[in-house]
């Protein structure tokens, strides 16, 4: 499952509703015979349908953020560094004017990034031990840029394979939010705040059937504005 948290707010209730889908609760009928070697969603045939692992869709969590006006606010840099250190981190989508990058970590005051604009050939799995992994590697080594040069509009990504992973991520983010070396980049709340004007959150199933909704959320027309002098 893919969830895009809008308005700088991650609502735990919405994520659990998405990942703990009732459609998975009926998985018992779909489980293979215990004597079979067949796998069901990566689990052995003898797995119990009541296990928490079978009731949770692996989650990709994306959080679009704006950490400043024209430049990134230094108060968020410490928090951003902490996010890279989490085992759930998928990195950061961002860049600088006219350049988009995929950031995978940091060294000191520099970010390590890859250029995501190089297409690679897919690799088909085979029974042989040899796998042609040439396309697994970057043509150019990872590059670096100063954190202060980062455009303030970014999106951080996290992956939680199980519900326990998600709860651990929540605990880690709560600790980071109270750390003294940075400001929280987003809110983590149990339920949707009452001040939310749009009760709909962006949740995409693996077939991405809500692509039109995603495009509307990121419609650039909303960013055309003018400041008037009074």
C-alpha positions in Angstrom: 0.0 0.0 0.0 1.2 3.6 -0.7 0.1 6.5 1.5 0.9 10.1 0.8 0.5 12.2 4.0 -0.7 15.7 3.1 -0.6 18.9 5.1 2.6 17.9 7.0 0.5 15.5 9.0 0.7 11.7 9.3 -2.5 10.3 10.7 -2.0 6.8 12.2 -5.7 6.0 12.0 -5.8 6.5 8.2 -2.7 4.4 7.7 -4.0 1.5 9.8 -7.3 1.6 8.0 -5.4 1.4 4.7 -2.9 -1.4 5.7 -5.2 -3.4 7.9 -7.8 -3.9 5.1 -10.7 -6.1 5.8 -10.3 -7.8 2.5 -7.1 -9.4 3.9 -9.0 -10.7 6.9 -10.6 -13.3 4.6 -7.2 -14.6 3.6 -7.9 -17.9 5.3 -9.9 -19.2 2.4 -7.0 -18.4 0.0 -4.3 -20.1 2.0 -2.8 -23.1 0.3 -2.9 -26.6 1.8 -0.5 -26.9 4.8 1.1 -29.9 3.1 1.9 -27.9 0.0 5.2 -26.1 -0.6 3.3 -23.2 -2.2 3.8 -19.7 -0.8 1.1 -17.2 -0.1 2.3 -13.7 -0.2 5.7 -14.9 0.7 4.6 -16.9 3.7 4.7 -20.8 4.0 1.5 -22.7 3.5 1.3 -23.5 7.2 1.0 -19.9 8.2 -2.1 -19.0 10.2 -4.4 -16.5 8.6 -4.9 -14.8 12.0 -1.2 -13.8 12.2 -0.7 -10.0 12.3 1.8 -10.3 9.4 -1.0 -11.6 7.1 -3.3 -8.7 8.1 -1.0 -5.9 7.2 -0.2 -4.6 3.8 3.5 -3.5 3.5 3.5 0.3 3.6 5.3 2.9 1.5 4.8 6.2 3.3 5.6 9.4 1.4 5.5 12.8 3.1 5.7 15.9 0.9 7.2 18.8 2.9 8.3 22.4 2.5 11.0 23.2 4.9 11.4 26.9 4.2 10.6 29.7 1.7 13.4 30.1 -0.8 16.0 28.1 1.2 15.8 25.3 3.6 15.4 26.4 7.3 18.5 25.3 9.2 16.3 24.3 12.1 15.1 21.3 10.2 18.5 20.0 9.1 19.1 18.0 12.3 15.7 16.3 12.0 16.3 15.5 8.3 19.6 13.8 9.2 17.9 11.7 11.8 15.4 10.5 9.2 18.2 9.1 7.0 19.5 7.1 10.0 16.2 5.2 10.5 16.0 1.6 9.3 12.7 2.4 7.6 14.1 5.2 5.5 13.7 5.1 1.7 15.6 8.4 1.3 14.4 11.8 0.1 13.1 13.1 -3.2 14.3 16.7 -3.8 17.0 18.7 -5.4 17.7 22.3 -6.3 16.4 24.6 -9.0 16.3 22.8 -12.3 17.8 19.6 -10.8 16.0 16.7 -9.3 17.9 14.2 -7.2 17.3 11.1 -5.0 19.1 11.5 -1.7 20.1 8.3 0.1 22.2 9.6 3.0 24.5 12.3 4.3 28.2 12.8 5.3 28.8 15.7 7.7 27.0 18.7 6.1 26.7 17.2 2.7 23.9 15.0 1.2 24.7 11.9 -0.9 22.4 11.6 -3.9 21.8 9.7 -7.1 20.5 11.1 -10.4 17.2 9.3 -11.0 17.0 10.2 -14.7 19.0 7.3 -16.1 16.7 4.5 -17.3 18.0 1.0 -16.8 17.1 -2.4 -18.3 15.0 -4.7 -16.1 16.5 -8.0 -15.0 14.5 -11.2 -15.3 15.0 -13.7 -12.4 16.5 -17.0 -13.5 17.1 -20.4 -11.9 20.9 -20.1 -12.5 23.2 -18.6 -10.0 24.4 -15.9 -12.4 22.3 -12.7 -12.5 23.2 -10.0 -15.0 23.4 -7.1 -12.5 24.9 -4.4 -14.7 21.8 -2.3 -14.5 21.7 -2.6 -10.7 24.6 -0.1 -10.5 24.9 3.6 -11.3 26.8 4.7 -14.3 28.3 7.5 -12.2 29.2 7.2 -8.5 26.9 9.0 -6.0 27.4 12.7 -5.8 27.4 15.2 -2.9 25.9 18.6 -2.4 25.7 20.9 0.6 22.5 20.5 2.7 22.2 24.3 2.7 21.8 24.2 -1.1 18.8 21.8 -0.9 15.5 23.2 -2.2 13.0 23.4 0.7 10.4 21.4 -1.2 11.1 17.7 -0.6 9.4 14.4 0.0 10.7 11.9 2.6 9.9 8.2 2.2 9.7 5.3 4.6 8.9 1.6 4.3 7.2 -0.5 7.0 6.8 -4.1 6.1 4.8 -5.1 9.1 2.6 -3.3 11.6 5.4 -3.7 14.2 7.7 -1.8 11.9 5.1 1.0 11.6 4.7 1.2 15.4 8.5 1.3 15.7 8.7 4.1 13.1 6.1 6.0 15.1 8.1 5.6 18.3 11.3 6.7 16.6 9.7 9.7 15.0 8.2 10.7 18.4 11.7 10.7 19.9 13.1 12.7 17.0 10.3 15.3 17.3 11.4 16.2 20.8 15.1 16.2 20.1 16.9 19.4 20.9 18.9 19.6 17.7 16.1 20.3 15.3 12.4 21.1 14.7 9.8 18.4 13.8 9.3 18.4 10.0 5.7 17.0 10.3 3.0 16.1 12.8 2.3 12.5 13.9 -1.3 12.2 15.2 -3.6 9.4 16.2 -6.7 10.7 14.4 -7.4 13.2 11.7 -7.5 16.7 13.2 -10.8 18.5 13.1 -9.3 21.5 11.3 -8.6 19.4 8.2 -10.6 21.0 5.4 -10.5 17.9 3.2 -11.2 14.6 5.0 -9.8 12.7 2.1 -6.2 11.5 2.4 -4.2 10.2 -0.5 -3.9 6.4 -0.3 -2.9 4.4 -3.3 -3.3 0.7 -3.7 -0.5 -1.2 -5.5 -2.5 -0.9 -8.8 -2.4 2.9 -8.5 -6.1 3.1 -9.4 -6.2 6.6 -7.8 -3.7 8.2 -10.2 -6.2 11.0 -11.1 -6.5 11.9 -7.5 -2.7 12.1 -7.1 -2.5 14.5 -10.1 -5.1 16.8 -8.6 -3.3 17.0 -5.3 -0.1 18.0 -7.1 -1.8 20.4 -9.5 0.7 23.2 -10.0 -2.1 25.7 -10.8 -2.6 26.2 -7.0 0.9 27.7 -6.8 0.1 30.6 -9.1 -0.3 33.5 -6.7 0.6 37.1 -6.3 1.5 39.2 -3.2 -0.2 42.6 -3.2 1.2 45.6 -1.4 -1.3 47.3 0.9 
